Amino acid sequence: MKLKRLMALGMAAVMTMSLTACGGSNDGSSNNNASTDNNAASTDNNTTSTDNNAASTDNSTTADNNTDASAGGLTYAGIKLGEDYTDITTTIKFMHHKTDREEDGTIQKYIDEFNKMYPNITVEHEGITDYAETALLRLPTGDWGDIMFIPSIDMVDLETYFIPYGSVSEMSELVNFADNWKYQDQCYGIGYMANAQGLLYNKKVFADAGITDLPKTPDEFIADLKLIKDNTDAIPLYTNYAAGWTLGGQWDAYLGAITTGDTTWLNQKFTHTADPFKNNGDGTGAYALYKILYDAVAQGLTEEDYTTTDWEGCKGMINRGEIGTMVLGSWAVAQMKAAGDNPDDIGYMPFPMTINGKQYATAGPDYCYGINANSSADNQAAAMVFVKWMVEESGWCDFEGGYPISKTAPTSFVFDGVEVVNNDSAPEDEADLMNQMNAESELNFNNGGDSKVAAIVEAAAQGGSYDDIMTEWTQKWNDAQSALGVDVTN
């Protein structure tokens, strides 16, 4: 059991959304543990004091003159950018997965802008392709730098490795998803961007196919894929099977409120449900979610050979109108628009599922900034200043097309016709139960479970039974509940 659990955590594939952007392996970010919000990938100490720190009112004060951050004197809310900690002279290091933004100079551009406000804080940076695995290996050493994107770890380990930004209630006034990385009501991670979960599509392909209204149910979506096949040369639904993370991590991300209309289902009820994969008979729930993929493949509405899909190549393909739809988070919109000459053809729509007349989208942070608990007081203060500047002033989130993190920074994100919600967190005494269920069942929902979704594609292409797969998942889930002594309530 312990080996399974470590392997599950090491997968860290939930944050695939962001690593996808840079070509690295993922969970990534994303996501995080399934016990936080689904998305993820993602993964990025100290006790916060009720005192907001003298540094927030004294412009000449440095971290050395304040309470050490590890003792609880440093808070995100207590920092006034451009006024506080301006006398700190130090060098900090930022470790991240965005290798694409290293290569195109975006990270350095932001640092150059930051240095106009804080010229004495030098920010070194390192982009890592195999980030999910590398971050987990470096984390216990304590000498990885001062800021990293939190990898997939247990919530109880947060205070060992990171300092808090402040209480969840305090941080919720300033940022979205302050409870994504929380422990004992302290916020340990702030997203660099967030992802909303919907469906990527090419507007021109839809128009050429004769689709006038966006689909709201699985049946309507399959019908629209048939129209695309019949009336255009585009691939109706591109599975992105070969890349792996573009399959499992993406489809898993729709579990929860999107498929049930219940924000407590994913992180509070799922682990206790006796038959979470049953057919509700109304096009809702986990069964209906994965059945969309099965039906599309079985009915020839995907690429001819799923083993030959190409993640990098698909970006230009959908831009050129060679692909109708792809199941990806909103993080992908900016990449697809930048991949060719037709950015205005790229659209993002609610996932085609309706519960009691309403469509839902969940949103959650991608990788989250975490600040090293082993850094010096000066470096912790400088790191928090840099994180706050990146979240509130840099515009990086909006540049990536992300759902907003900061509640004060401007955003261009628009997602009409859907109620955007957040899957509620697990109770504190069950914060790691989903990790345990994933490890014991080896299904790994929102935690790198690519193989289980790949099996759906394979079965559909080869004439296998979808219901047999759901029966197998149910048995594995029930066995895990029994092994872990989980109270099964329904």
C-alpha positions in Angstrom: 0.0 0.0 0.0 2.8 2.4 0.9 4.5 1.7 -2.4 1.3 2.3 -4.3 0.7 5.6 -2.5 4.2 6.9 -3.3 3.9 5.9 -6.9 0.5 7.7 -7.1 1.9 10.9 -5.6 5.0 10.6 -7.9 2.8 10.5 -11.0 1.7 14.1 -10.3 0.0 14.2 -13.6 -3.0 16.2 -12.7 -1.3 19.4 -13.8 -0.9 18.2 -17.2 -2.7 21.2 -18.5 0.3 23.5 -18.0 3.0 21.1 -18.7 1.3 20.4 -22.0 2.0 24.0 -22.8 5.7 23.5 -22.5 6.0 20.0 -23.8 7.0 18.5 -20.4 5.6 15.6 -18.7 2.7 16.3 -16.5 0.4 15.9 -14.0 1.4 18.6 -13.3 -0.1 20.9 -12.4 -2.5 21.2 -12.5 -3.2 19.6 -10.9 -2.7 18.8 -7.7 -4.3 16.2 -5.7 -7.9 15.3 -6.6 -8.7 16.2 -3.1 -8.2 19.8 -4.1 -9.9 21.2 -7.2 -9.6 19.1 -10.3 -7.3 20.7 -12.2 -4.7 20.4 -12.1 -1.7 19.8 -12.2 -0.9 21.2 -10.2 1.4 21.3 -7.6 3.5 24.1 -6.0 5.3 27.0 6.1 5.0 28.8 8.6 2.3 29.9 10.9 0.7 33.1 10.0 0.5 35.8 12.7 -2.5 38.0 13.2 0.0 40.9 12.9 0.4 42.0 9.3 4.0 42.8 9.9 5.6 46.1 10.5 7.0 46.0 7.0 3.7 46.8 5.6 3.8 50.3 7.1 7.5 51.1 7.2 9.0 51.5 3.8 12.6 51.3 5.1 12.1 48.1 7.0 13.8 45.0 5.7 13.0 41.4 6.6 15.8 41.4 9.1 14.0 44.0 11.2 10.8 42.1 11.1 9.6 38.9 12.7 11.1 35.9 10.8 8.6 34.6 8.2 8.9 31.2 9.7 7.7 32.6 13.0 4.6 34.0 11.4 5.3 37.7 10.7 5.1 37.8 6.9 1.8 37.8 5.1 0.8 38.4 1.5 -2.0 40.8 2.4 0.4 42.8 4.5 2.7 43.7 1.6 2.3 47.0 -0.2 4.0 46.6 -3.6 6.5 49.3 -4.3 6.6 50.5 -0.7 7.5 47.5 1.5 10.8 45.6 1.4 12.3 48.0 -1.0 15.6 47.9 0.9 16.1 44.2 0.6 19.2 43.2 -1.5 19.2 39.5 -2.2 19.1 36.8 -4.8 16.2 34.4 -5.0 15.6 31.4 -7.3 12.3 30.5 -9.0 11.9 26.9 -10.2 9.0 26.1 -12.6 7.8 24.0 -15.5 7.2 26.6 -18.1 10.1 25.8 -20.4 8.3 27.4 -23.3 8.3 30.7 -21.5 12.0 30.3 -20.7 12.8 29.8 -24.4 10.7 32.7 -25.7 12.0 35.1 -23.0 8.7 35.7 -21.3 9.9 34.9 -17.8 12.9 37.2 -18.1 10.7 39.9 -19.5 8.5 39.8 -16.3 11.6 39.8 -14.1 12.9 42.9 -15.9 9.6 44.6 -15.2 9.7 43.5 -11.6 13.2 44.9 -11.2 11.9 48.4 -12.1 10.1 48.3 -8.8 12.5 46.1 -6.9 16.0 46.6 -8.5 17.9 45.0 -5.6 16.1 41.7 -5.7 17.8 39.4 -8.3 15.5 36.6 -9.5 17.2 33.6 -11.0 15.0 31.1 -12.8 15.0 27.5 -14.0 12.5 25.9 -16.3 12.4 22.1 -16.0 10.8 19.8 -18.6 10.2 16.8 -16.4 9.0 19.1 -13.7 6.5 16.8 -11.8 9.1 14.2 -11.1 12.1 16.5 -10.6 10.2 18.8 -8.2 9.3 15.8 -6.0 12.9 14.7 -5.9 14.3 18.1 -5.1 11.7 19.1 -2.6 12.9 17.1 0.4 16.5 18.5 0.0 15.4 22.0 0.9 18.0 23.6 -1.4 15.9 23.9 -4.6 15.6 27.6 -4.3 13.1 30.0 -2.8 10.0 29.7 -5.0 8.7 26.6 -6.8 5.5 25.4 -8.3 4.1 23.0 -5.6 4.2 19.4 -6.9 1.7 16.7 -5.9 2.2 16.2 -2.1 0.0 15.5 0.8 -1.6 18.5 2.4 -0.2 17.6 5.8 3.3 18.1 4.3 2.7 21.7 3.3 4.0 23.2 6.6 7.1 21.1 6.4 8.2 22.6 3.0 6.5 25.9 2.6 5.5 29.0 4.4 1.8 30.2 4.4 0.7 33.4 2.7 -2.0 34.0 5.3 -5.2 32.5 6.4 -7.6 31.1 3.8 -10.3 33.6 4.7 -7.8 36.5 4.4 -6.3 35.3 1.2 -9.8 34.7 -0.3 -10.3 38.4 -0.3 -7.4 38.8 -2.7 -7.1 35.7 -4.8 -9.3 32.9 -6.2 -8.8 29.4 -5.0 -7.0 30.3 -1.8 -8.1 27.0 -0.3 -6.5 24.9 -3.1 -3.3 24.3 -1.0 -4.5 24.7 2.5 -3.6 23.2 5.8 -5.0 24.1 9.2 -6.8 27.1 7.5 -3.6 28.5 6.1 -3.0 29.2 2.4 0.3 27.7 1.2 -0.1 28.1 -2.6 -1.3 30.7 -5.0 -1.9 29.8 -8.7 0.1 31.5 -11.4 -3.1 31.1 -13.5 -6.3 29.1 -13.4 -8.1 26.9 -15.8 -11.8 26.6 -16.5 -13.0 23.3 -17.8 -15.0 23.4 -21.0 -14.4 22.2 -24.6 -12.1 23.7 -27.3 -13.6 24.0 -30.8 -13.1 25.6 -34.2 -15.9 28.1 -34.9 -15.6 27.9 -38.7 -15.7 24.1 -38.7 -18.9 24.3 -36.7 -20.4 26.8 -39.1 -19.4 24.8 -42.2 -20.9 21.7 -40.6 -24.2 23.5 -40.2 -24.1 23.7 -36.4 -26.0 26.8 -35.2 -26.3 26.1 -31.5 -23.6 24.7 -29.2 -24.4 21.3 -27.8 -25.7 21.0 -24.3 -25.9 17.2 -23.8 -23.8 14.2 -24.8 -26.4 13.2 -27.4 -26.3 16.6 -29.0 -22.5 16.6 -29.0 -22.3 13.3 -30.7 -24.9 14.5 -33.3 -22.7 17.5 -34.0 -19.6 15.4 -34.4 -21.5 13.5 -37.0 -22.4 16.7 -38.8 -18.7 17.7 -38.8 -17.8 14.3 -40.3 -20.5 14.5 -43.0 -20.1 18.1 -44.0 -16.5 18.9 -43.6 -13.0 17.4 -44.0 -12.2 18.1 -40.3 -11.6 15.4 -37.7 -14.7 15.8 -35.5 -13.0 15.0 -32.1 -9.2 14.7 -31.8 -8.4 12.3 -28.9 -4.7 13.2 -28.4 -4.3 9.6 -27.3 -0.6 9.3 -28.0 0.6 12.0 -25.6 -1.1 10.3 -22.7 -1.6 13.3 -20.3 -3.8 14.9 -22.9 -6.2 12.0 -22.5 -6.5 10.9 -18.9 -5.8 14.2 -17.2 -8.2 16.1 -19.4 -11.2 13.8 -19.2 -10.8 13.3 -15.5 -10.9 17.0 -15.0 -14.7 17.1 -15.8 -15.6 14.9 -12.8 -17.5 16.7 -10.1 -19.8 19.6 -10.5 -19.7 19.6 -14.3 -21.2 16.1 -14.5 -23.3 16.1 -11.3 -24.2 19.8 -10.6 -23.0 19.1 -7.0 -19.9 20.9 -5.9 -19.4 18.5 -3.0 -19.4 15.3 -5.1 -15.7 15.2 -6.2 -13.9 15.8 -3.0 -16.4 14.8 -0.4 -18.8 12.1 -1.8 -16.9 10.3 -4.5 -14.7 8.3 -2.1 -17.7 7.2 -0.1 -20.0 6.3 -3.1 -20.6 2.6 -3.7 -21.4 2.9 -7.4 -20.0 6.2 -8.7 -19.8 4.9 -12.3 -23.4 3.8 -12.7 -25.5 4.8 -15.7 -27.9 7.5 -14.5 -29.9 7.2 -17.7 -30.1 11.0 -18.2 -26.7 11.9 -19.7 -25.1 13.0 -16.5 -22.5 11.6 -14.1 -19.2 9.9 -14.5 -20.7 7.1 -16.7 -22.0 9.6 -19.3 -18.7 11.6 -19.2 -16.4 8.8 -20.4 -19.2 7.4 -22.6 -18.8 10.4 -24.8 -15.2 9.4 -25.6 -16.2 5.8 -26.1 -19.1 6.6 -28.5 -17.0 9.1 -30.5 -14.3 6.5 -31.2 -16.7 3.6 -31.7 -18.7 5.6 -34.3 -15.6 6.7 -36.2 -15.8 10.3 -35.2 -12.1 10.6 -34.2 -8.8 10.4 -36.1 -8.3 7.3 -38.2 -5.4 5.9 -36.1 -5.4 7.1 -32.5 -1.9 5.9 -31.9 -0.5 8.5 -34.3 -1.9 11.7 -32.7 0.5 14.5 -32.4 0.2 17.0 -29.5 2.3 19.7 -31.0 0.9 19.2 -34.5 -2.7 19.4 -33.3 -2.3 23.0 -32.4 -1.8 24.1 -36.0 -4.4 21.6 -37.2 -7.3 23.0 -35.2 -6.2 26.6 -36.1 -6.4 25.6 -39.8 -9.7 24.0 -39.3 -8.5 20.4 -39.7 -9.9 19.5 -36.2 -13.4 20.3 -35.0 -13.1 19.8 -31.2 -10.6 18.8 -28.5 -11.2 18.1 -24.8 -8.8 20.4 -23.1 -8.8 23.0 -20.4 -9.1 26.7 -21.1 -5.3 27.0 -20.8 -5.1 25.6 -24.3 -7.0 28.5 -26.0 -4.0 30.8 -26.1 -1.8 28.1 -27.6 -4.2 27.2 -30.3 -4.8 30.8 -31.3 -1.0 31.3 -31.5 -0.5 28.3 -33.7 -1.6 29.7 -37.0 -3.3 32.5 -38.9 -6.8 32.0 -37.7 -6.9 32.9 -34.0 -10.5 34.1 -34.2 -11.7 30.7 -35.3 -10.7 29.2 -31.9 -13.6 29.0 -29.4 -14.2 27.6 -26.0 -17.6 26.3 -24.9 -19.2 24.8 -21.9 -18.8 21.0 -21.6 -21.9 19.4 -23.3 -23.7 18.2 -20.2 -26.8 19.7 -18.5 -28.0 19.1 -15.0 -31.6 20.3 -14.2 -31.4 22.7 -17.1 -28.0 24.2 -16.2 -24.5 23.8 -17.5 -21.5 24.1 -15.2 -17.8 24.7 -15.5 -15.3 24.2 -12.7 -12.3 26.4 -12.4 -9.2 25.9 -10.4 -5.6 26.9 -10.3 -2.8 25.4 -12.4 0.5 25.0 -10.6 0.8 27.2 -7.5 3.6 29.3 -6.2 5.1 27.9 -3.0 7.8 29.6 -0.9 10.6 27.6 0.7 10.3 27.2 4.5 14.1 26.8 4.7 14.9 30.1 3.0 16.3 33.0 5.0 13.9 35.6 6.3 15.1 38.1 3.6 14.6 35.6 0.8 11.2 34.6 2.1 10.2 38.3 2.1 11.7 38.9 -1.4 10.0 35.7 -2.7 6.6 36.8 -1.4 7.0 40.2 -2.9 7.9 38.6 -6.2 4.9 36.2 -6.1 2.6 39.1 -5.2 3.9 41.1 -8.1 3.6 38.2 -10.5 0.0 37.6 -9.5 -1.2 41.2 -9.3 1.0 43.2 -11.7 2.7 41.0 -14.3 -0.4 40.1 -16.4 1.0 36.6 -16.9 -2.3 34.9 -16.1 -4.1 36.9 -18.7 -1.3 36.5 -21.2 -1.7 32.7 -20.9 -5.5 33.0 -21.4 -6.1 31.8 -17.9 -9.1 32.1 -15.7 -8.2 34.8 -13.2 -6.3 34.2 -10.0 -6.1 37.8 -8.7 -9.3 39.4 -7.7 -7.8 42.9 -8.3 -6.0 42.4 -11.6 -7.8 43.0 -14.9 -8.8 40.0 -17.0 -10.0 39.4 -20.5 -11.4 35.9 -19.8 -15.0 35.4 -20.9 -17.0 32.2 -20.5 -20.7 32.8 -21.3 -23.7 30.6 -20.7 -22.4 28.6 -17.9 -22.2 28.8 -14.1 -18.5 28.7 -13.0 -18.1 26.9 -9.7 -15.4 25.4 -7.6 -15.4 21.9 -6.4 -15.5 22.1 -2.6 -12.5 20.9 -0.7 -12.4 17.7 1.2 -13.0 17.8 5.0 -9.7 18.3 6.8 -9.7 14.9 8.3 -10.1 13.4 4.8 -7.7 15.7 3.0 -5.6 12.8 1.8 -8.3 10.1 1.4 -8.6 10.6 -2.4 -4.8 10.1 -2.7 -5.2 6.9 -0.7 -8.2 5.7 -2.8 -6.3 6.5 -6.0 -3.3 4.5 -4.9 -5.2 1.5 -3.6 -7.5 1.3 -6.6 -4.8 2.3 -9.1 -7.4 4.3 -11.0 -5.7 7.6 -10.3 -8.4 10.1 -11.0 -7.0 13.5 -11.5 -3.6 12.1 -10.7 -2.1 10.7 -13.9 -4.6 8.0 -14.6 -4.0 8.1 -18.3 -4.0 4.3 -18.8 -7.6 3.9 -17.6 -8.9 6.4 -20.2 -6.7 5.1 -22.9 -8.3 1.7 -22.3 -11.7 3.3 -23.2 -10.3 4.4 -26.6 -8.8 1.0 -27.2 -11.9 -0.8 -26.3 -14.1 1.4 -28.5 -11.8 1.0 -31.5 -11.6 -2.8 -31.0 -15.3 -3.5 -30.3 -14.9 -3.9 -26.6 -17.6 -3.2 -24.0 -17.8 0.1 -22.3 -20.0 -1.3 -19.5 -17.4 -3.9 -18.8 -14.9 -1.1 -18.1 -17.3 0.6 -15.8 -17.9 -2.6 -13.9 -14.1 -3.1 -13.5 -13.7 0.4 -12.2 -16.5 -0.1 -9.7 -14.9 -3.3 -8.4 -11.6 -1.6 -8.0 -13.2 1.3 -6.2 -15.2 -0.9 -3.9 -12.1 -3.0 -3.1 -10.2 0.1 -2.2 -13.0 1.3 0.0 -12.9 -2.0 1.8 -9.2 -2.1 2.2 -9.1 1.4 3.6 -12.1 1.0 5.8 -14.0 3.8 4.1 -17.6 4.4 5.2 -19.8 3.8 2.1 -22.9 5.8 2.5 -24.6 5.3 -0.9 
